[in-house]
Amino acid sequence: MAPDARMMSQMTSKAGFVAALDQSGGSTPAALRLYGIADSDYSGDEEMFRLVHSMRVRIMTTPSFSGEKVIGAILFEKTMDGDVGGKAVPSYLWEDRAIVPFLKVDKGLAAEANGVQLMKPIPDLDALLERAVSRGIFGTKMRSVIAYADRSGIASVVRQQFEIGKRILDHQLIPIIEPEVLVKSPTKQGAEAILLDEIIRELDGLASGQQVMIKVSIPTVPDFYKPLIDHKSVVRVVALSGGYSRIEACEKLTHNQGMIASFSRALTEDLKATMTDAEFDSSLGRAIGQIYSASVEKSPIGS
């Protein structure tokens, strides 16, 4: 069974961007704090995940959050397993919102070595992928981190990403390969040059017809990742915000033709739990419009 043809068409060619709603255990408290929920407002992981699920459901059910501008959404495993008004989240996103659902599958980062952080082992990956397929998930996402321009370290990151990516492809899912170069790296541009070489080497080694998505930090040199955008084995190249504010991330994204956003914090940074529904929709709609313009029209905020 091949990936859903309608979802593939949307991810290949529809104008828009990908929302990242995939904060996991380590990043969830920060996401809740930004939303206006303090650590003291809840007790234990179960309550924490209930609160963040409620936040995500509010985002997903807000009128402005639709496939008109948001073409895909990356989910945390517990979000995939959750529901929206009794309907499974992936089904709700696709059937009610025309948004393609993805699943974050990595289990966090190992300790830094050779200037990078590889992914920790992903136990029971095949079982997770089978569950994802059964729930209507289209693709996956997994993140590694690159801190310095160390060729052996970067090569090991890309090799691990594609080794796991091929297992994901075997389940007829489209992997988002995410080797994040830290935006504050003192050797960011050099790391990006090595990364581009290593990714192209792996892409060229994929079997005929196999395709992946690539998620990277916005490059130092505009349009630097154009060879990835043009590669026959790449569905789409998406950009993470990497700690930039939404205004900064959108401005930098406008200088990269063919690259669209896949923002997390930069998408939701203005949302607060205390907002009325009208205020929430207005704020989210404004953010979506700004990110869409930077992704598609290449118009900076305020232009």
TISE-976408 format. One line per 8 residues: their letters; for each residue z, y, x of C-alpha. Coordinates in steps of 0.25 Angstrom, whole numbers, padded with zeros to 4 digits. Layout:
// residues N
A = Z:Y:X  ... .
END
This chain:
// residues 303
MAPDARMM = 0000:0000:0000  -0004:0013:0006  0004:0026:0004  0002:0033:-0009  -0012:0039:-0009  -0008:0052:-0018  0004:0054:-0009  -0005:0053:0004 .
SQMTSKAG = -0015:0062:-0002  -0004:0073:-0004  0002:0071:0009  -0011:0072:0016  -0017:0084:0009  -0009:0091:-0001  -0004:0105:0002  0011:0106:0004 .
FVAALDQS = 0023:0102:0012  0033:0091:0014  0048:0093:0010  0058:0086:0018  0070:0082:0009  0075:0072:0019  0088:0076:0025  0096:0064:0028 .
GGSTPAAL = 0111:0061:0032  0111:0070:0044  0104:0082:0039  0109:0082:0024  0122:0090:0026  0114:0101:0032  0104:0101:0021  0115:0102:0011 .
RLYGIADS = 0122:0113:0018  0109:0121:0018  0108:0118:0003  0122:0124:0001  0130:0111:0001  0141:0111:0011  0146:0098:0018  0159:0100:0011 .
DYSGDEEM = 0152:0099:-0003  0151:0084:-0002  0157:0072:0004  0150:0060:0010  0135:0056:0012  0133:0051:-0002  0137:0065:-0008  0129:0072:0003 .
FRLVHSMR = 0116:0064:-0001  0119:0066:-0016  0119:0081:-0013  0106:0081:-0005  0099:0073:-0015  0103:0082:-0026  0097:0094:-0017  0084:0086:-0015 .
VRIMTTPS = 0083:0083:-0029  0084:0097:-0032  0073:0101:-0022  0064:0090:-0028  0066:0094:-0042  0064:0109:-0040  0051:0113:-0046  0045:0119:-0033 .
FSGEKVIG = 0047:0106:-0026  0034:0099:-0030  0021:0093:-0024  0014:0106:-0026  0019:0111:-0012  0028:0099:-0007  0019:0087:-0005  0030:0078:0001 .
AILFEKTM = 0045:0076:0002  0053:0069:0013  0065:0062:0007  0078:0056:0013  0080:0041:0010  0091:0044:0000  0082:0054:-0007  0071:0044:-0008 .
DGDVGGKA = 0081:0035:-0015  0086:0045:-0024  0081:0050:-0037  0077:0063:-0045  0082:0062:-0059  0081:0047:-0059  0067:0047:-0052  0066:0042:-0037 .
VPSYLWED = 0064:0054:-0028  0051:0049:-0022  0045:0046:-0036  0050:0060:-0041  0044:0067:-0029  0030:0061:-0030  0029:0059:-0046  0036:0072:-0050 .
RAIVPFLK = 0034:0081:-0039  0021:0076:-0032  0029:0076:-0018  0026:0064:-0009  0040:0057:-0005  0043:0054:0010  0056:0047:0015  0063:0050:0028 .
VDKGLAAE = 0066:0037:0035  0072:0040:0048  0087:0038:0051  0089:0050:0060  0088:0053:0075  0092:0045:0087  0099:0053:0099  0090:0061:0107 .
ANGVQLMK = 0083:0055:0119  0071:0060:0127  0071:0073:0119  0069:0066:0106  0077:0059:0094  0071:0046:0089  0073:0041:0075  0085:0032:0074 .
PIPDLDAL = 0081:0018:0069  0077:0016:0055  0084:0004:0050  0077:-0003:0038  0065:0006:0038  0056:-0004:0032  0065:-0005:0020  0066:0010:0019 .
LERAVSRG = 0051:0011:0019  0049:0000:0008  0059:0008:0000  0052:0021:0002  0039:0015:-0002  0045:0009:-0015  0050:0023:-0018  0037:0030:-0017 .
IFGTKMRS = 0039:0036:-0003  0026:0040:0004  0031:0042:0018  0042:0044:0027  0048:0053:0038  0056:0051:0050  0060:0061:0061  0062:0061:0076 .
VIAYADRS = 0066:0073:0084  0060:0079:0097  0068:0088:0105  0061:0089:0118  0047:0087:0124  0050:0073:0130  0037:0065:0129  0044:0051:0129 .
GIASVVRQ = 0054:0056:0119  0043:0061:0110  0035:0049:0112  0046:0040:0107  0048:0049:0095  0034:0048:0090  0033:0033:0094  0045:0030:0085 .
QFEIGKRI = 0040:0039:0074  0027:0031:0073  0033:0017:0075  0041:0020:0063  0030:0027:0056  0021:0015:0057  0032:0006:0050  0032:0017:0039 .
LDHQLIPI = 0017:0016:0038  0018:0001:0036  0025:0004:0023  0013:0013:0019  0022:0026:0020  0018:0038:0028  0027:0042:0039  0031:0056:0043 .
IEPEVLVK = 0032:0056:0058  0042:0067:0062  0045:0069:0076  0052:0083:0075  0051:0092:0088  0064:0101:0087  0060:0115:0085  0070:0120:0095 .
SPTKQGAE = 0065:0110:0106  0063:0118:0119  0051:0109:0121  0046:0109:0107  0031:0112:0110  0031:0102:0121  0037:0091:0112  0027:0094:0101 .
AILLDEII = 0015:0092:0111  0021:0078:0115  0024:0075:0101  0009:0078:0096  0004:0069:0107  0013:0058:0103  0011:0059:0089  -0004:0059:0090 .
RELDGLAS = -0003:0046:0099  0004:0039:0088  -0005:0044:0077  -0017:0039:0085  -0011:0025:0086  -0009:0024:0071  -0017:0013:0063  -0029:0018:0056 .
GQQVMIKV = -0025:0024:0042  -0010:0026:0046  -0005:0040:0044  0008:0047:0046  0013:0061:0044  0019:0070:0055  0031:0079:0054  0034:0088:0065 .
SIPTVPDF = 0040:0101:0069  0031:0114:0068  0025:0114:0081  0026:0126:0091  0011:0127:0093  0005:0130:0079  -0005:0118:0074  0000:0109:0086 .
YKPLIDHK = 0001:0097:0077  -0013:0099:0072  -0018:0086:0079  -0008:0079:0070  -0012:0086:0057  -0027:0081:0060  -0023:0067:0064  -0029:0056:0055 .
SVVRVVAL = -0016:0049:0055  -0008:0061:0050  -0006:0063:0035  0001:0077:0037  0009:0084:0048  0022:0091:0042  0031:0100:0049  0047:0100:0049 .
SGGYSRIE = 0054:0113:0049  0063:0109:0061  0074:0119:0059  0065:0131:0056  0068:0139:0044  0058:0138:0033  0052:0152:0037  0051:0148:0051 .
ACEKLTHN = 0045:0134:0048  0035:0139:0038  0030:0150:0048  0028:0140:0059  0022:0130:0050  0011:0140:0045  0005:0139:0059  0002:0124:0058 .
QGMIASFS = -0010:0121:0050  -0009:0108:0042  0005:0106:0045  0014:0106:0033  0029:0107:0031  0040:0096:0029  0052:0105:0029  0066:0101:0025 .
RALTEDLK = 0077:0111:0028  0066:0122:0028  0062:0118:0014  0076:0118:0008  0083:0129:0016  0085:0139:0005  0089:0129:-0006  0104:0130:-0010 .
ATMTDAEF = 0112:0121:-0020  0117:0133:-0027  0103:0138:-0031  0099:0137:-0046  0087:0129:-0049  0078:0141:-0050  0083:0146:-0036  0081:0133:-0030 .
DSSLGRAI = 0067:0131:-0035  0064:0145:-0030  0069:0143:-0017  0063:0129:-0015  0050:0134:-0020  0050:0146:-0010  0052:0136:0001  0042:0127:-0004 .
GQIYSASV = 0032:0138:-0005  0034:0143:0009  0033:0129:0016  0021:0126:0008  0014:0139:0012  0018:0136:0027  0013:0122:0025  0000:0124:0018 .
EKSPIGS = -0004:0139:0017  0001:0141:0031  0007:0154:0026  0021:0159:0032  0032:0163:0023  0031:0177:0018  0016:0178:0020 .
END
